[in-house]
Amino acid sequence: MKDHPGLSLQQVPVLTDADAWSQWYAFCRDALHCPDFFVARAPKREAIMQAYYMGDTGSQRELIAEHLVANQKFHDQLTASLARSELVMSKLDAGVVVYLCAGMDFGLELATMAGLNGTLFLVDYAESVVADLKRELAKHRDSFPNAQVLHTPVHLVADELARHGVLLGMVDAVVAIRGLHRVPNEERVLTLASVKSLLKPEGILAITELFENDRPQDRPASPGAWHWHTLSYQTHLQPMRLVHDSGPVLENQDDKCRLLVFQ
Ligand SMILES: C[S@@+](CC[C@H](N)C(=O)[O-])C[C@H]1O[C@@H](n2cnc3c(N)ncnc32)[C@H](O)[C@@H]1O
């Protein structure tokens, strides 16, 4: 794991495996020409790498096409679910919004929701992802003048925000989509504590992922993912309260995800 200037890595160990994310993302972008594939589940990642290295372009194309359809479905369902919640929309619209584990998906949608008067921080720690996110945002600078990318592990996000003038108690909404379950337990606990301090008293945290209570017994946990029960989030986020639970209705490549909103 590389050290980055300005981050207090000695005080709090960086637990994220950002280099692995960077390599996988660069492979999807450069070898597969399909950056969207990088959110694929582990079995599909293995299958496509095998097809790629065996030169089986037919299977490769088929797997990618299948994945893109499934990912788009998740995307549409989640966008509709966010849009249906007045509370979520009121915080995303013109507020200070932090998108944790941003990756390459949903950033532009959140920037659109934040609008010209809002401020959006996209947080990721994988170097290739951060470089591409910055490039992508630069193309839309006129539409989203207040969207910025922060290169930091999520548990140190408060330090990084402070460098951009956003202090504790100044954030309207924190969003995490298919992200927090990738953050190791110890780092996740630190991150949730930090989110609580960053939010305004009425601020919200919106989490969407596969929760342990929705994971079928025959669906193994992916390597590099630690699925939490929704109750674990409730415990760690106290005194915030769970104010919205969509139920396991968001289909992410066969996984049933939920949207939880804490306030
Ligand atoms: C599965 S992708 C999800 C991306 C996007 N949110 C989506 O739904 O398409 C997880 C992202 O989280 C980032 N990530 C994982 N652990 C992280 C950590 N501890 N700190 C910051 N970013 C992290 C990875 O680099 C990756 O871009």
Ligand as a Chemical Component Dictionary entry (heavy atoms), coordinates in Angstrom:
data_LIG
# 
_chem_comp.id                   LIG 
_chem_comp.type                 NON-POLYMER 
_chem_comp.pdbx_formal_charge   0 
_chem_comp.three_letter_code    LIG 
# 
loop_
_chem_comp_atom.comp_id 
_chem_comp_atom.atom_id 
_chem_comp_atom.alt_atom_id 
_chem_comp_atom.type_symbol 
_chem_comp_atom.charge 
_chem_comp_atom.model_Cartn_x 
_chem_comp_atom.model_Cartn_y 
_chem_comp_atom.model_Cartn_z 
_chem_comp_atom.pdbx_ordinal 
LIG C1  C1  C 0  -17.694 -2.127 -6.008 1  
LIG S1  S1  S 1  -16.988 -0.540 -6.321 2  
LIG C2  C2  C 0  -18.466 0.452  -6.237 3  
LIG C3  C3  C 0  -18.375 1.699  -7.057 4  
LIG C4  C4  C 0  -19.674 2.514  -7.179 5  
LIG N1  N1  N 0  -20.068 3.052  -5.905 6  
LIG C5  C5  C 0  -20.792 1.701  -7.814 7  
LIG O1  O1  O 0  -21.779 1.380  -7.152 8  
LIG O2  O2  O -1 -20.660 1.377  -8.992 9  
LIG C6  C6  C 0  -16.163 -0.125 -4.772 10 
LIG C7  C7  C 0  -15.282 1.137  -4.870 11 
LIG O3  O3  O 0  -14.866 1.453  -3.537 12 
LIG C8  C8  C 0  -13.490 1.825  -3.524 13 
LIG N2  N2  N 0  -12.992 1.499  -2.168 14 
LIG C9  C9  C 0  -12.966 0.279  -1.595 15 
LIG N3  N3  N 0  -12.509 0.368  -0.331 16 
LIG C10 C10 C 0  -12.250 1.691  -0.123 17 
LIG C11 C11 C 0  -11.769 2.410  1.007  18 
LIG N4  N4  N 0  -11.488 1.794  2.124  19 
LIG N5  N5  N 0  -11.605 3.748  0.903  20 
LIG C12 C12 C 0  -11.919 4.392  -0.262 21 
LIG N6  N6  N 0  -12.388 3.750  -1.360 22 
LIG C13 C13 C 0  -12.546 2.418  -1.282 23 
LIG C14 C14 C 0  -12.877 0.987  -4.632 24 
LIG O4  O4  O 0  -11.687 1.580  -5.115 25 
LIG C15 C15 C 0  -14.011 0.958  -5.664 26 
LIG O5  O5  O 0  -13.887 2.034  -6.581 27 
# 
loop_
_chem_comp_bond.comp_id 
_chem_comp_bond.atom_id_1 
_chem_comp_bond.atom_id_2 
_chem_comp_bond.value_order 
_chem_comp_bond.pdbx_ordinal 
LIG C1  S1  SING 1  
LIG S1  C2  SING 2  
LIG S1  C6  SING 3  
LIG C2  C3  SING 4  
LIG C3  C4  SING 5  
LIG C4  N1  SING 6  
LIG C4  C5  SING 7  
LIG C5  O1  DOUB 8  
LIG C5  O2  SING 9  
LIG C6  C7  SING 10 
LIG C7  O3  SING 11 
LIG C7  C15 SING 12 
LIG O3  C8  SING 13 
LIG C8  N2  SING 14 
LIG C8  C14 SING 15 
LIG N2  C9  SING 16 
LIG N2  C13 SING 17 
LIG C9  N3  DOUB 18 
LIG N3  C10 SING 19 
LIG C10 C11 SING 20 
LIG C10 C13 DOUB 21 
LIG C11 N4  SING 22 
LIG C11 N5  DOUB 23 
LIG N5  C12 SING 24 
LIG C12 N6  DOUB 25 
LIG N6  C13 SING 26 
LIG C14 O4  SING 27 
LIG C14 C15 SING 28 
LIG C15 O5  SING 29 
# 
